[in-house]
Amino acid sequence: MSSSLWPAGPRRVLVVGIDGVRLDLLGQLATPALDQVAAAGFLAPVEVDEATPTMSGPCWATIVTGVTVAKHGVFGNHLGGNRLDVFPDFTTRLARTHRRRTFAVGGWDPLFLAREGGPLFAAPGRLAYIGPLEDTPEAWEVCDERATAEAVTVLTGDDDPQASFVYLGAVDETAHFLGCGEEYRRSIETADARLGRLLAAVRSRPGYAEEEWTVIVVTDHGHLDQGGHGGRSTLERTAWVAACGPGLVPGAPVQPVRHVDVAAHVYQALEIVPDPHWTLDGRPFTPATAPVPHPAGA
Ligand SMILES: [Zn+2]
């Protein structure tokens, strides 16, 4: 059988999902890698919409499918009853429909395994599940470290994925165990160092000068001071997205950024026009200098 993969072209996308990072604390922390992405593009708040519980399951499902809970049907951290077969994540859709090489890695079971109603990432071209040995902040740091190492290997190797998703979970676990204190802040800085290694891996690619990379960094929800989420408080429902890449200029997007926009932007970054039958609810990020449309007839 000959390979029927689509020729790669210059476009590539890396999405890094860091679970449970509070926007209000970022300004007090050393996050040089995230700052690089934001300086080349933007870092914008995202409000988890009214219909979506501020839980990881539904928020990540919205982020990677580009449709809201009304369509993907993930309402909690048990993903059962979902409609992900109709509204797949972008790594699965790109692999199945567009014959692109895709990759997803991380350690939270329902995202990667047929457990708890998962997986969210049904069939990327390459999938790596690296789970924690126990549910503790320390074990999750080990897990994130190994997921980062695996991602660096894949991003610099022969697989050459055109769209990748890297999940980091230690920050959220730390908040649940210890609240949003010193350990939580250090965990965010550690996650940023891992993001830095992923960015360095991308830049080290032999073909990097000819490639056009989009990088999106995103969190799913916030946390109460004592740790915990699921409610509608400002701290819980405030998430954020940072992104840079072709078509994005430095500065705040013209339109507010939503979780559904992430997958829509991934498709645009790969120059794929979504089929209307996908009924995406998201739209690509609107760059800072995009002209504001005039009202009809004006
Ligand atoms: Zn959580």
Residues whose N, C-alpha, C, O or C-beta is under 5 A from the ligand:
A	BS01	ZN	G20 D172
